[in-house]
Amino acid sequence: MPTSPPPRWEQRLQQVVMVIMRLVLAYIFFTQLWWKAPPTFGCPPDFAFTTANAEGRLQRTSGLCDWIGVETVWSERPHPLLVANIDNQGDPEIVVDIAPLAQLNGLFLKNVVQPNIQ
């Protein structure tokens, strides 16, 4: 037995409900876009990095730019590791210097990270 088509008012109601649901979903989509914005990591607006003045004191900024600047400044300083003075006289007998690794890290930060942080 063939069924009769739904009344015209029911078809119109279905269309109206569909439009309302689409508008609600669009509203939800657009309100949730802002949490996806790229982070600033606490850097200042001009992305200024921490630097050292003539006396060697740090001129601090904030956030990730501060950390990158501090690592760059400290990469130019000595880095003794595992220092041991066995006889307690004179200079230490055991010193492992990691300055070359720190300098490589500093070069990477200066030449790759800092120009591309923005």
C-alpha positions as CSV (number, residue, x, y, z in Angstrom):
1,M,0.0,0.0,0.0
2,P,1.6,3.3,-1.0
3,T,2.1,5.9,1.7
4,S,1.0,9.4,1.2
5,P,3.7,12.2,1.2
6,P,3.9,14.2,4.5
7,P,1.9,17.3,4.7
8,R,3.5,20.5,3.4
9,W,3.7,22.1,6.9
10,E,5.7,19.1,8.1
11,Q,8.2,19.5,5.2
12,R,8.5,23.2,5.9
13,L,9.1,22.4,9.7
14,Q,11.8,19.9,8.8
15,Q,13.6,22.6,6.6
16,V,13.4,25.2,9.3
17,V,14.8,22.8,11.9
18,M,17.6,21.9,9.6
19,V,18.5,25.5,9.0
20,I,18.5,26.2,12.7
21,M,20.7,23.2,13.5
22,R,23.2,24.3,10.8
23,L,23.3,27.8,12.2
24,V,23.9,26.4,15.7
25,L,26.7,24.2,14.4
26,A,28.3,27.1,12.5
27,Y,28.1,29.2,15.7
28,I,29.8,26.5,17.7
29,F,32.5,26.1,15.1
30,F,33.3,29.8,14.9
31,T,33.4,30.2,18.7
32,Q,35.9,27.4,19.0
33,L,38.4,28.8,16.4
34,W,40.2,31.1,18.8
35,W,41.7,28.3,21.1
36,K,43.6,27.2,18.0
37,A,45.5,30.5,17.6
38,P,49.3,30.0,17.6
39,P,50.9,30.6,21.0
40,T,53.2,33.5,21.8
41,F,55.1,31.5,24.4
42,G,55.3,34.6,26.6
43,C,57.6,36.5,24.2
44,P,57.3,40.3,24.1
45,P,55.5,41.7,21.0
46,D,58.8,42.6,19.3
47,F,60.3,39.2,20.0
48,A,63.3,40.8,21.8
49,F,65.7,38.2,23.2
50,T,67.7,38.4,26.4
51,T,71.1,39.9,25.9
52,A,74.2,40.6,28.0
53,N,75.5,44.2,28.5
54,A,79.1,45.2,28.6
55,E,79.5,44.1,32.2
56,G,78.1,40.6,31.4
57,R,74.8,41.2,33.2
58,L,71.7,39.9,31.5
59,Q,69.1,42.3,30.0
60,R,66.1,40.1,30.5
61,T,62.9,39.8,28.5
62,S,60.2,37.2,29.1
63,G,59.0,33.7,28.2
64,L,60.6,31.6,25.5
65,C,62.6,34.6,24.1
66,D,64.1,35.0,27.6
67,W,65.2,31.4,27.7
68,I,66.6,31.4,24.1
69,G,68.6,34.6,24.9
70,V,70.0,33.3,28.1
71,E,71.1,30.0,26.4
72,T,72.7,32.1,23.6
73,V,74.6,34.3,26.1
74,W,75.7,31.3,28.3
75,S,76.9,29.4,25.3
76,E,79.9,31.8,25.0
77,R,81.0,31.2,28.6
78,P,83.1,28.3,30.0
79,H,81.3,25.1,30.8
80,P,83.3,22.8,33.0
81,L,81.5,19.6,34.0
82,L,82.6,16.9,36.4
83,V,85.3,19.0,38.1
84,A,87.3,17.1,40.7
85,N,90.3,18.1,42.7
86,I,91.6,14.9,44.1
87,D,94.5,16.1,46.2
88,N,92.9,19.5,47.2
89,Q,95.9,21.4,46.0
90,G,96.1,23.6,42.9
91,D,93.9,23.2,39.9
92,P,91.5,20.4,39.5
93,E,92.9,17.2,38.0
94,I,89.7,16.0,36.4
95,V,87.7,18.4,34.2
96,V,85.3,17.6,31.4
97,D,84.7,20.7,29.3
98,I,81.4,20.7,27.4
99,A,82.0,24.2,25.9
100,P,82.1,22.9,22.3
101,L,78.6,21.4,22.7
102,A,77.3,24.6,24.3
103,Q,78.8,26.6,21.5
104,L,77.0,24.4,18.9
105,N,73.8,24.9,20.8
106,G,74.3,28.7,20.8
107,L,75.1,28.8,17.1
108,F,71.9,26.8,16.4
109,L,69.8,29.2,18.5
110,K,71.4,32.3,17.0
111,N,71.3,31.2,13.3
112,V,68.1,29.0,13.2
113,V,65.8,29.6,16.1
114,Q,66.1,33.4,16.6
115,P,65.5,34.4,13.0
116,N,62.5,32.1,12.7
117,I,60.8,32.5,16.1
118,Q,58.1,34.9,14.8
